[in-house]
Amino acid sequence: KALGAVIHNQYFWAVFMLWMMQNVIQTVPATMLPYYCKYIFGNDSWLYSTLYFMEIAILIVATLGCPALLKRFGKRNMSLAGACVALAGQLLFFLNPRSLPWLVMSCVIRALGMAPLNSVVFGMVGDVVEFGQWKTHLRQEGLIFACGSLGTKIGGGVSAALMTGLLSFAGYISSTGNFVNQPESAIKMIIDIYKFGPVIIWILVIITLTLYKLDKIYPSIMDQLAEREARGEL
């Protein structure tokens, strides 16, 4: 009965997708950026670590600033705006994917765009708990959070396996030694994954957030749950 209630909770699936995509958008660039730095810019020492540190630092600072935006725009609208910014920044990167300044720009905009969703996705899972109780008279914090966390495992595992498969298909030569001459097909695949992967992810996030309407009805749901609690009901 409890599992059935989760399965029929439409907003659980929306947040499941967002939680999964949040993990994928961290996995894809973080996995491909070392290859990009090594084979596109010929720097496999300090460039990747510098860019990654910069992106994480910007993400942390931007996430800390999100509560001010949250009060004004709400979880869904703030996250949707961030996803649109991230998508726009990634599309701009298409103009010059072999330029280091444009690569830096993509890392900065990706961090800024990801911060809103990063700051509220777990709160959205909590909203799903309230919606589920309102809809089914069952309160399922543990089950919803446990099922939702599967998204991180699925997202990370599938995206890593897909990237490995695409690189192998393109003829990537695996080596733990010094710089090797990769075939042009492998170089092109590295560029394509780094370019198109985030675009696909952000489009899925935007579609999901566009269909996400829980923020609008949430105040009414909480009022009704308070009335039920006063009557001793779930």
C-alpha beads as a LAMMPS data file, in Angstrom:
LAMMPS data file: protein, C-alpha beads

234 atoms
233 bonds

1 atom types
1 bond types

-500.0 500.0 xlo xhi
-500.0 500.0 ylo yhi
-500.0 500.0 zlo zhi

Masses

1 110.0

Atoms # bond

1 1 1 0.000 0.000 0.000
2 1 1 2.785 2.426 0.911
3 1 1 4.783 1.680 -2.228
4 1 1 1.677 2.035 -4.364
5 1 1 1.049 5.471 -2.873
6 1 1 4.568 6.545 -3.840
7 1 1 4.219 5.182 -7.362
8 1 1 0.976 7.107 -7.902
9 1 1 2.398 10.354 -6.503
10 1 1 3.067 12.343 -9.678
11 1 1 5.234 14.892 -7.925
12 1 1 7.446 12.151 -6.569
13 1 1 8.401 11.306 -10.142
14 1 1 8.996 14.959 -10.956
15 1 1 11.359 15.396 -8.026
16 1 1 12.905 11.983 -8.708
17 1 1 13.801 13.270 -12.182
18 1 1 15.190 16.533 -10.780
19 1 1 17.263 14.739 -8.144
20 1 1 18.597 12.376 -10.789
21 1 1 19.385 15.162 -13.270
22 1 1 21.109 17.171 -10.550
23 1 1 23.487 14.260 -10.054
24 1 1 23.949 13.713 -13.797
25 1 1 24.795 17.375 -14.446
26 1 1 27.559 17.053 -11.876
27 1 1 28.773 13.698 -13.224
28 1 1 28.964 14.471 -16.947
29 1 1 31.092 17.666 -16.861
30 1 1 33.219 16.415 -13.968
31 1 1 33.949 13.190 -15.865
32 1 1 34.587 14.757 -19.252
33 1 1 36.443 17.894 -18.127
34 1 1 39.762 16.079 -17.460
35 1 1 39.624 14.578 -20.980
36 1 1 38.767 17.993 -22.394
37 1 1 41.669 19.681 -20.647
38 1 1 44.100 16.940 -21.631
39 1 1 43.238 16.416 -25.285
40 1 1 41.787 19.759 -26.365
41 1 1 44.083 22.096 -24.412
42 1 1 47.032 19.752 -23.843
43 1 1 47.028 20.353 -20.086
44 1 1 46.392 17.375 -17.821
45 1 1 48.051 18.816 -14.703
46 1 1 46.657 22.016 -13.152
47 1 1 43.910 23.161 -15.557
48 1 1 41.247 20.625 -14.608
49 1 1 41.770 20.999 -10.863
50 1 1 41.675 24.792 -11.156
51 1 1 38.463 24.815 -13.200
52 1 1 36.797 22.246 -10.945
53 1 1 37.731 24.124 -7.790
54 1 1 36.482 27.374 -9.307
55 1 1 33.156 25.804 -10.321
56 1 1 32.558 24.223 -6.908
57 1 1 33.457 27.472 -5.122
58 1 1 31.029 29.464 -7.283
59 1 1 28.348 26.834 -6.750
60 1 1 28.741 27.031 -2.962
61 1 1 28.653 30.838 -2.886
62 1 1 25.693 31.009 -5.272
63 1 1 23.807 28.359 -3.291
64 1 1 24.282 30.377 -0.102
65 1 1 22.694 33.343 -1.855
66 1 1 19.637 31.432 -3.062
67 1 1 17.473 31.818 0.108
68 1 1 17.031 35.518 -0.721
69 1 1 15.709 34.591 -4.169
70 1 1 13.622 31.759 -2.749
71 1 1 11.507 34.112 -0.643
72 1 1 10.550 36.097 -3.712
73 1 1 10.270 33.528 -6.482
74 1 1 9.660 30.140 -4.836
75 1 1 11.393 26.814 -5.418
76 1 1 10.056 26.025 -8.870
77 1 1 10.424 29.445 -10.487
78 1 1 13.900 30.011 -9.058
79 1 1 15.106 26.581 -10.208
80 1 1 13.516 27.027 -13.638
81 1 1 15.262 30.377 -14.117
82 1 1 18.593 28.835 -13.095
83 1 1 18.127 25.959 -15.540
84 1 1 17.386 28.405 -18.369
85 1 1 20.529 30.386 -17.521
86 1 1 22.619 27.208 -17.502
87 1 1 21.170 26.074 -20.837
88 1 1 21.807 29.470 -22.422
89 1 1 25.406 29.442 -21.192
90 1 1 25.979 25.968 -22.587
91 1 1 24.553 26.939 -25.973
92 1 1 26.865 29.974 -26.068
93 1 1 29.779 27.596 -25.493
94 1 1 28.925 25.994 -28.852
95 1 1 30.212 29.131 -30.566
96 1 1 33.817 28.375 -29.653
97 1 1 34.271 25.021 -27.871
98 1 1 38.059 25.004 -28.362
99 1 1 38.597 28.333 -26.584
100 1 1 39.792 28.269 -22.977
101 1 1 38.007 31.526 -22.012
102 1 1 34.753 30.075 -23.335
103 1 1 35.367 26.891 -21.367
104 1 1 35.835 28.981 -18.213
105 1 1 32.608 30.803 -19.049
106 1 1 30.713 27.511 -19.343
107 1 1 31.976 26.379 -15.912
108 1 1 30.948 29.677 -14.295
109 1 1 27.472 29.786 -15.871
110 1 1 26.870 26.100 -15.152
111 1 1 27.623 26.672 -11.457
112 1 1 25.355 29.733 -11.301
113 1 1 22.550 27.915 -13.096
114 1 1 22.811 24.780 -10.992
115 1 1 22.828 26.618 -7.640
116 1 1 19.048 27.254 -7.395
117 1 1 18.089 23.610 -7.958
118 1 1 20.970 22.465 -5.766
119 1 1 19.660 24.615 -2.912
120 1 1 16.023 23.462 -2.961
121 1 1 15.826 19.945 -4.404
122 1 1 15.749 18.309 -0.960
123 1 1 13.111 20.774 0.192
124 1 1 11.077 19.784 -2.850
125 1 1 11.282 16.167 -1.717
126 1 1 9.839 17.313 1.610
127 1 1 6.990 19.039 -0.240
128 1 1 6.278 15.747 -1.989
129 1 1 5.860 14.120 1.432
130 1 1 3.185 16.681 2.342
131 1 1 1.462 16.250 -1.023
132 1 1 1.466 12.473 -0.599
133 1 1 -0.097 12.735 2.859
134 1 1 -2.729 15.140 1.527
135 1 1 -3.545 12.844 -1.393
136 1 1 -3.417 9.417 0.264
137 1 1 -3.663 10.044 4.050
138 1 1 -0.289 8.257 4.374
139 1 1 2.827 10.043 5.613
140 1 1 5.946 8.521 4.036
141 1 1 9.067 10.561 4.757
142 1 1 11.406 7.567 4.893
143 1 1 10.069 5.752 1.830
144 1 1 9.905 8.847 -0.377
145 1 1 13.419 10.001 0.511
146 1 1 14.768 6.460 0.138
147 1 1 13.129 5.947 -3.255
148 1 1 14.151 9.427 -4.376
149 1 1 17.783 8.804 -3.498
150 1 1 17.798 6.017 -6.080
151 1 1 17.875 8.815 -8.622
152 1 1 21.435 9.698 -7.634
153 1 1 22.581 6.103 -8.114
154 1 1 20.719 5.614 -11.380
155 1 1 21.757 8.976 -12.780
156 1 1 25.424 8.606 -11.910
157 1 1 25.649 4.972 -12.984
158 1 1 23.817 5.301 -16.291
159 1 1 25.598 8.495 -17.321
160 1 1 29.040 7.062 -16.476
161 1 1 28.310 3.848 -18.381
162 1 1 26.961 5.803 -21.363
163 1 1 30.014 8.065 -21.540
164 1 1 32.365 5.085 -21.306
165 1 1 30.466 3.305 -24.053
166 1 1 30.497 6.342 -26.351
167 1 1 34.238 6.882 -25.870
168 1 1 34.938 3.213 -26.581
169 1 1 32.724 3.344 -29.671
170 1 1 34.688 6.370 -30.896
171 1 1 37.985 4.483 -30.562
172 1 1 39.340 6.149 -27.425
173 1 1 42.734 4.724 -26.445
174 1 1 42.893 4.153 -22.705
175 1 1 46.268 4.942 -21.178
176 1 1 47.605 5.630 -17.697
177 1 1 50.872 6.943 -19.059
178 1 1 51.828 10.144 -20.809
179 1 1 49.898 11.957 -23.477
180 1 1 48.801 9.630 -26.300
181 1 1 47.610 10.479 -29.791
182 1 1 43.892 9.858 -29.774
183 1 1 42.086 9.287 -33.074
184 1 1 40.128 12.271 -34.347
185 1 1 36.897 10.370 -33.762
186 1 1 37.692 10.118 -30.026
187 1 1 38.555 13.830 -29.817
188 1 1 35.294 14.693 -31.553
189 1 1 33.369 12.445 -29.159
190 1 1 34.958 14.133 -26.124
191 1 1 33.900 17.520 -27.481
192 1 1 30.389 16.323 -28.377
193 1 1 29.730 14.756 -24.961
194 1 1 30.927 17.861 -23.164
195 1 1 28.861 20.091 -25.472
196 1 1 25.621 18.171 -25.899
197 1 1 25.412 16.239 -22.612
198 1 1 24.575 19.280 -20.448
199 1 1 22.156 20.585 -23.090
200 1 1 20.110 17.387 -22.993
201 1 1 20.125 17.369 -19.193
202 1 1 19.042 20.996 -18.815
203 1 1 16.258 20.539 -21.369
204 1 1 14.903 17.619 -19.307
205 1 1 15.136 19.741 -16.148
206 1 1 13.302 22.635 -17.807
207 1 1 10.519 20.367 -19.081
208 1 1 10.107 18.789 -15.642
209 1 1 10.018 22.139 -13.852
210 1 1 7.584 23.572 -16.397
211 1 1 5.155 20.759 -15.554
212 1 1 5.792 21.055 -11.796
213 1 1 2.800 22.868 -10.233
214 1 1 3.107 21.841 -6.586
215 1 1 4.381 25.251 -5.453
216 1 1 1.057 26.844 -6.434
217 1 1 -1.156 24.466 -4.471
218 1 1 1.231 23.872 -1.558
219 1 1 -0.198 26.604 0.773
220 1 1 -3.720 25.197 0.316
221 1 1 -2.451 21.663 0.976
222 1 1 -0.793 22.740 4.225
223 1 1 -3.986 24.513 5.380
224 1 1 -6.018 21.374 4.740
225 1 1 -3.462 19.181 6.521
226 1 1 -3.599 21.522 9.530
227 1 1 -7.384 21.173 9.595
228 1 1 -7.087 17.392 9.446
229 1 1 -4.531 17.381 12.249
230 1 1 -6.900 19.438 14.402
231 1 1 -9.493 16.691 13.854
232 1 1 -6.922 13.994 14.638
233 1 1 -6.675 12.791 11.036
234 1 1 -3.825 12.197 8.603

Bonds

1 1 1 2
2 1 2 3
3 1 3 4
4 1 4 5
5 1 5 6
6 1 6 7
7 1 7 8
8 1 8 9
9 1 9 10
10 1 10 11
11 1 11 12
12 1 12 13
13 1 13 14
14 1 14 15
15 1 15 16
16 1 16 17
17 1 17 18
18 1 18 19
19 1 19 20
20 1 20 21
21 1 21 22
22 1 22 23
23 1 23 24
24 1 24 25
25 1 25 26
26 1 26 27
27 1 27 28
28 1 28 29
29 1 29 30
30 1 30 31
31 1 31 32
32 1 32 33
33 1 33 34
34 1 34 35
35 1 35 36
36 1 36 37
37 1 37 38
38 1 38 39
39 1 39 40
40 1 40 41
41 1 41 42
42 1 42 43
43 1 43 44
44 1 44 45
45 1 45 46
46 1 46 47
47 1 47 48
48 1 48 49
49 1 49 50
50 1 50 51
51 1 51 52
52 1 52 53
53 1 53 54
54 1 54 55
55 1 55 56
56 1 56 57
57 1 57 58
58 1 58 59
59 1 59 60
60 1 60 61
61 1 61 62
62 1 62 63
63 1 63 64
64 1 64 65
65 1 65 66
66 1 66 67
67 1 67 68
68 1 68 69
69 1 69 70
70 1 70 71
71 1 71 72
72 1 72 73
73 1 73 74
74 1 74 75
75 1 75 76
76 1 76 77
77 1 77 78
78 1 78 79
79 1 79 80
80 1 80 81
81 1 81 82
82 1 82 83
83 1 83 84
84 1 84 85
85 1 85 86
86 1 86 87
87 1 87 88
88 1 88 89
89 1 89 90
90 1 90 91
91 1 91 92
92 1 92 93
93 1 93 94
94 1 94 95
95 1 95 96
96 1 96 97
97 1 97 98
98 1 98 99
99 1 99 100
100 1 100 101
101 1 101 102
102 1 102 103
103 1 103 104
104 1 104 105
105 1 105 106
106 1 106 107
107 1 107 108
108 1 108 109
109 1 109 110
110 1 110 111
111 1 111 112
112 1 112 113
113 1 113 114
114 1 114 115
115 1 115 116
116 1 116 117
117 1 117 118
118 1 118 119
119 1 119 120
120 1 120 121
121 1 121 122
122 1 122 123
123 1 123 124
124 1 124 125
125 1 125 126
126 1 126 127
127 1 127 128
128 1 128 129
129 1 129 130
130 1 130 131
131 1 131 132
132 1 132 133
133 1 133 134
134 1 134 135
135 1 135 136
136 1 136 137
137 1 137 138
138 1 138 139
139 1 139 140
140 1 140 141
141 1 141 142
142 1 142 143
143 1 143 144
144 1 144 145
145 1 145 146
146 1 146 147
147 1 147 148
148 1 148 149
149 1 149 150
150 1 150 151
151 1 151 152
152 1 152 153
153 1 153 154
154 1 154 155
155 1 155 156
156 1 156 157
157 1 157 158
158 1 158 159
159 1 159 160
160 1 160 161
161 1 161 162
162 1 162 163
163 1 163 164
164 1 164 165
165 1 165 166
166 1 166 167
167 1 167 168
168 1 168 169
169 1 169 170
170 1 170 171
171 1 171 172
172 1 172 173
173 1 173 174
174 1 174 175
175 1 175 176
176 1 176 177
177 1 177 178
178 1 178 179
179 1 179 180
180 1 180 181
181 1 181 182
182 1 182 183
183 1 183 184
184 1 184 185
185 1 185 186
186 1 186 187
187 1 187 188
188 1 188 189
189 1 189 190
190 1 190 191
191 1 191 192
192 1 192 193
193 1 193 194
194 1 194 195
195 1 195 196
196 1 196 197
197 1 197 198
198 1 198 199
199 1 199 200
200 1 200 201
201 1 201 202
202 1 202 203
203 1 203 204
204 1 204 205
205 1 205 206
206 1 206 207
207 1 207 208
208 1 208 209
209 1 209 210
210 1 210 211
211 1 211 212
212 1 212 213
213 1 213 214
214 1 214 215
215 1 215 216
216 1 216 217
217 1 217 218
218 1 218 219
219 1 219 220
220 1 220 221
221 1 221 222
222 1 222 223
223 1 223 224
224 1 224 225
225 1 225 226
226 1 226 227
227 1 227 228
228 1 228 229
229 1 229 230
230 1 230 231
231 1 231 232
232 1 232 233
233 1 233 234
